[in-house]
């Protein structure tokens, strides 16, 4: 059933090429040792009679052995494999096995699972076959595969190499939004990315640009007045490009093209709004400028910034909320 669910399109992988990884795993299954010797995890619910050797598997700890009546029962010291319990995550967190639970009915099945390519066999496959086995429904309809973050030399981050980063230290230096934006810029579905401080710095600079451009607008005062705005081709052009930006952002989100999303947002603000529009209308904001042109410019700036900050919000939520 877990193979058929993907073959008939009930579940799709993005990028599609990772369907092959899943199928190779599922069609070449081997026995799965679910027992682990770990200090954490779900302890295996099996008890052994110390007197007659009987094994009892139960939800609650048995008081006596059902075979000989002895009370000398010892629980298996091992835990279940991590993936055994995490495979139950999509429904066990929502009130299952109570299928009338409010959260279960509202959230299951869900839409998109986001995960790395290295655990398609370990985690994704087990969530799918567990969901189908226990609920009769696939747990999600889309599996979005991302790569892993590597260091600036392309090496996997590890304790032995000492090349990992502490995100809290990066946030302290550059801000959470800058780190978040850097990760999104480097994120193309299924591919690894390289981390570098220079990339985070560039994103911090963009945040500064956004802050300064908004502060510049606030310095101009209220757009409302008795003068009716007179819109020029410059005003109409930036609003037209704003409408196109809306469409481009919607498409990028729908296609999981997060790199395209941030590139589109970046280019619009830096090039179209700051470099072209603001430079073209600065004369309207000087003392003695035509009041109708000034009103049109301030109203247009308000419209663009209000919509742009909303579109950018999923990428840089802190600064956009503040502005």
C-alpha positions as CSV (number, residue, x, y, z in Angstrom):
1,X,0.0,0.0,0.0
2,X,2.8,2.5,0.7
3,X,4.2,1.9,-2.8
4,X,0.8,2.2,-4.4
5,X,0.1,5.4,-2.6
6,X,3.0,7.1,-4.3
7,X,2.6,5.3,-7.7
8,X,-1.0,6.5,-8.0
9,X,-0.1,10.1,-7.1
10,X,-1.7,10.2,-3.7
11,X,1.7,11.3,-2.3
12,X,4.2,13.2,-4.5
13,X,7.9,14.0,-3.9
14,X,9.3,17.5,-4.6
15,X,11.7,17.4,-6.5
16,X,10.2,14.4,-8.3
17,X,13.5,12.6,-8.7
18,X,13.4,11.6,-5.0
19,X,10.5,9.3,-5.8
20,X,13.2,6.9,-7.0
21,X,15.0,6.9,-3.6
22,X,11.7,6.1,-1.9
23,X,10.8,3.3,-4.3
24,X,14.3,1.7,-4.2
25,X,14.0,1.5,-0.4
26,X,10.4,0.2,-0.4
27,X,11.0,-2.4,-3.0
28,X,14.1,-3.8,-1.4
29,X,12.9,-4.1,2.2
30,X,14.8,-6.1,4.7
31,X,13.9,-7.2,8.3
32,X,14.0,-4.3,10.6
33,X,15.6,-4.6,14.0
34,X,13.5,-2.3,16.1
35,X,15.5,-2.9,19.4
36,X,18.1,-0.3,20.4
37,X,20.4,0.1,23.4
38,X,19.7,3.8,24.1
39,X,19.2,5.8,27.2
40,X,16.1,7.5,25.8
41,X,13.2,6.4,23.7
42,X,10.1,4.2,24.3
43,X,11.0,1.2,26.4
44,X,10.0,-2.0,24.7
45,X,6.6,-3.2,26.3
46,X,7.7,-6.8,26.9
47,X,8.1,-8.5,30.3
48,X,9.9,-11.8,31.0
49,X,9.1,-14.1,33.8
50,X,12.2,-14.8,35.8
51,X,10.9,-18.2,36.9
52,X,9.5,-19.9,33.8
53,X,10.8,-17.7,30.9
54,X,7.3,-16.7,29.6
55,X,7.2,-13.5,27.5
56,X,4.3,-11.0,28.0
57,X,3.7,-8.1,25.7
58,X,1.1,-5.6,27.1
59,X,0.0,-2.0,27.4
60,X,0.2,-2.1,31.2
61,X,2.9,-3.8,33.3
62,X,1.7,-7.3,34.3
63,X,1.5,-8.0,38.0
64,X,2.0,-11.8,37.6
65,X,3.0,-14.2,35.0
66,X,-0.1,-15.6,33.2
67,X,1.7,-19.0,32.8
68,X,3.1,-19.8,36.3
69,X,1.7,-17.0,38.5
70,X,5.1,-15.7,39.5
71,X,5.4,-12.0,40.4
72,X,9.1,-12.0,39.3
73,X,8.6,-10.1,36.0
74,X,11.4,-8.0,34.4
75,X,10.8,-5.5,31.6
76,X,13.0,-5.6,28.5
77,X,15.7,-3.0,29.1
78,X,16.0,-2.0,25.5
79,X,14.1,0.8,23.7
80,X,12.3,0.9,20.4
81,X,14.3,2.3,17.5
82,X,13.8,6.1,17.1
83,X,12.1,5.7,13.8
84,X,9.6,3.2,15.2
85,X,8.1,5.9,17.4
86,X,8.7,8.9,15.2
87,X,6.8,7.0,12.4
88,X,3.7,7.5,14.5
89,X,4.2,11.3,14.8
90,X,1.6,12.5,12.2
91,X,-1.3,11.0,14.1
92,X,-0.1,10.0,17.6
93,X,0.4,13.7,18.4
94,X,-3.2,14.6,17.5
95,X,-5.2,12.4,19.9
96,X,-5.1,9.0,18.0
97,X,-6.3,6.3,18.7
98,X,-9.3,8.4,19.5
99,X,-10.5,9.0,15.9
100,X,-13.1,11.5,17.2
101,X,-10.4,13.8,18.6
102,X,-10.8,17.4,17.4
103,X,-7.1,17.8,16.4
104,X,-7.0,14.4,14.7
105,X,-10.0,15.3,12.5
106,X,-8.8,18.8,11.7
107,X,-5.1,18.1,11.0
108,X,-5.0,14.6,9.7
109,X,-4.1,14.0,7.0
110,X,-1.9,17.1,6.6
111,X,-0.5,18.6,3.5
112,X,3.3,19.0,3.3
113,X,6.1,17.2,5.0
114,X,9.4,19.0,4.8
115,X,12.5,16.8,5.4
116,X,16.0,15.9,4.3
117,X,16.9,13.4,1.6
118,X,19.0,11.4,4.1
119,X,16.0,10.0,6.0
120,X,13.5,9.2,3.2
121,X,13.9,5.5,4.0
122,X,14.2,5.9,7.8
123,X,11.4,8.3,8.4
124,X,9.3,9.2,5.4
125,X,8.6,5.6,4.4
126,X,7.7,4.6,8.0
127,X,5.3,7.5,8.4
128,X,3.6,6.5,5.2
129,X,3.2,2.8,5.9
130,X,2.3,3.4,9.5
131,X,-0.3,6.0,8.6
132,X,-1.9,3.7,6.1
133,X,-1.8,0.7,8.4
134,X,-3.3,2.4,11.5
135,X,-5.6,5.0,10.0
136,X,-6.3,3.9,6.5
137,X,-5.1,7.3,5.2
138,X,-1.8,8.6,3.9
139,X,-0.4,11.1,6.4
140,X,0.4,13.8,3.9
141,X,0.1,14.5,0.1
142,X,3.5,16.2,-0.5
143,X,7.0,15.4,0.6
144,X,9.3,18.5,0.1
145,X,12.9,17.4,0.2
146,X,15.7,19.8,1.2
147,X,19.4,19.4,1.3
148,X,21.7,19.9,4.3
149,X,23.7,23.0,5.4
150,X,27.4,22.5,4.8
151,X,30.4,24.7,5.8
152,X,32.0,27.2,3.4
153,X,34.3,24.4,2.1
154,X,31.3,22.1,1.3
155,X,32.0,19.7,4.2
156,X,29.2,18.3,6.3
157,X,29.1,20.0,9.7
158,X,30.2,17.6,12.5
159,X,31.6,17.6,16.0
160,X,34.7,15.8,15.0
161,X,35.6,18.5,12.4
162,X,34.6,21.3,14.7
163,X,33.1,23.1,11.8
164,X,29.5,23.6,13.1
165,X,28.0,26.9,13.9
166,X,25.9,28.0,16.8
167,X,22.8,29.8,15.3
168,X,22.3,31.8,18.5
169,X,25.7,33.3,18.1
170,X,25.0,34.2,14.5
171,X,21.6,35.7,15.5
172,X,23.4,37.8,18.2
173,X,25.8,39.2,15.6
174,X,23.6,39.6,12.5
175,X,19.9,39.2,13.7
176,X,17.5,36.3,13.3
177,X,16.0,37.7,10.1
178,X,19.4,37.9,8.3
179,X,20.1,34.2,9.2
180,X,16.7,33.2,8.1
181,X,16.9,35.1,4.8
182,X,20.4,33.6,4.1
183,X,19.0,30.1,4.6
184,X,16.1,30.7,2.2
185,X,18.3,32.3,-0.5
186,X,20.5,29.2,-0.5
187,X,17.6,26.7,-0.4
188,X,16.8,24.9,-3.6
189,X,14.7,21.8,-3.2
190,X,16.8,18.7,-2.8
191,X,20.2,20.4,-3.0
192,X,22.8,21.1,-0.3
193,X,23.9,24.7,0.6
194,X,27.0,26.2,2.0
195,X,27.0,28.5,5.0
196,X,29.2,31.6,5.2
197,X,29.2,34.7,7.4
198,X,29.6,36.8,4.3
199,X,26.2,35.6,3.0
200,X,24.5,36.4,6.4
201,X,26.2,39.9,6.4
202,X,24.7,40.6,2.9
203,X,21.2,39.7,4.3
204,X,21.8,42.0,7.3
205,X,22.6,44.8,4.9
206,X,19.3,44.2,3.1
207,X,17.5,44.5,6.4
208,X,19.3,47.8,7.0
209,X,18.2,49.0,3.5
210,X,14.6,48.0,4.3
211,X,14.7,49.8,7.7
212,X,16.2,53.0,6.2
213,X,13.7,53.1,3.3
214,X,10.8,52.8,5.7
215,X,12.2,55.4,8.0
216,X,12.7,57.7,5.1
217,X,9.0,57.4,4.3
218,X,8.0,58.1,7.9
219,X,10.0,61.3,7.9
220,X,7.8,62.7,5.2
221,X,4.7,63.0,7.3
222,X,1.1,62.2,6.6
223,X,0.0,61.5,3.0
224,X,-3.5,62.7,3.7
225,X,-4.4,66.2,2.8
226,X,-6.8,68.5,1.0
227,X,-4.9,68.2,-2.3
228,X,-6.0,65.4,-4.7
229,X,-3.1,63.3,-5.8
230,X,-1.9,63.5,-9.4
231,X,-0.4,60.2,-10.4
232,X,2.3,60.1,-13.1
233,X,3.6,57.2,-15.2
234,X,6.3,56.7,-12.5
235,X,3.6,56.0,-9.9
236,X,1.6,53.8,-12.2
237,X,4.6,51.8,-13.2
238,X,5.7,50.8,-9.6
239,X,2.1,49.8,-8.7
240,X,2.0,47.7,-11.9
241,X,5.2,46.0,-10.9
242,X,3.9,45.5,-7.4
243,X,0.9,43.6,-8.8
244,X,3.3,41.4,-10.8
245,X,5.3,40.9,-7.6
246,X,2.2,39.5,-5.9
247,X,1.7,37.0,-8.7
248,X,5.4,36.0,-8.7
249,X,5.4,35.4,-5.0
250,X,2.2,33.4,-5.1
251,X,3.7,31.2,-7.8
252,X,7.0,30.7,-6.1
253,X,5.3,29.7,-2.9
254,X,3.0,27.3,-4.7
255,X,6.0,25.7,-6.5
256,X,8.1,25.5,-3.3
257,X,10.7,27.7,-5.1
258,X,11.9,29.6,-2.1
259,X,15.1,30.7,-3.7
260,X,13.1,32.3,-6.5
261,X,10.8,33.8,-3.9
262,X,13.5,35.7,-2.1
263,X,15.3,36.7,-5.3
264,X,12.0,38.2,-6.7
265,X,11.4,40.1,-3.4
266,X,15.0,41.3,-3.2
267,X,15.2,42.6,-6.8
268,X,11.9,44.4,-6.6
269,X,12.8,46.3,-3.4
270,X,16.4,47.1,-4.1
271,X,16.2,47.8,-7.8
272,X,12.6,48.8,-8.7
273,X,11.6,50.6,-5.5
274,X,14.8,52.1,-4.1
275,X,17.1,52.6,-7.1
276,X,14.4,53.6,-9.7
277,X,11.2,54.8,-8.0
278,X,12.6,56.7,-5.0
279,X,15.2,58.3,-7.2
280,X,12.6,59.4,-9.7
281,X,10.2,60.9,-7.1
282,X,12.7,62.6,-4.7
283,X,11.9,66.0,-6.2
284,X,8.2,65.6,-5.3
285,X,9.2,65.5,-1.6
286,X,11.2,68.7,-1.5
287,X,9.9,72.0,-0.1
288,X,7.9,73.9,-2.7
289,X,7.1,70.8,-4.8
290,X,3.7,70.4,-6.5
291,X,1.2,69.4,-3.7
292,X,-0.7,67.0,-6.1
293,X,2.5,65.2,-7.1
294,X,3.7,65.1,-3.5
295,X,0.4,63.5,-2.4
296,X,0.6,61.0,-5.2
297,X,4.1,60.0,-4.2
298,X,3.4,59.6,-0.5
299,X,0.3,57.6,-1.2
300,X,2.2,55.3,-3.6
301,X,5.0,54.8,-1.2
302,X,2.5,53.8,1.5
303,X,0.8,51.3,-0.8
304,X,4.0,49.7,-2.0
305,X,5.5,49.5,1.5
306,X,2.4,48.1,3.1
307,X,2.0,45.3,0.5
308,X,5.8,44.6,0.3
309,X,6.2,44.2,4.0
310,X,3.4,41.7,4.0
311,X,4.9,39.7,1.1
312,X,8.3,39.7,2.8
313,X,6.9,38.8,6.2
314,X,7.3,34.9,5.9
315,X,11.0,35.5,5.1
316,X,11.9,38.2,7.6
317,X,9.1,38.2,10.2
318,X,10.8,40.3,12.9
319,X,11.7,43.4,11.1
320,X,8.6,43.4,8.9
321,X,6.3,43.2,11.9
322,X,8.3,46.1,13.6
323,X,8.1,48.3,10.5
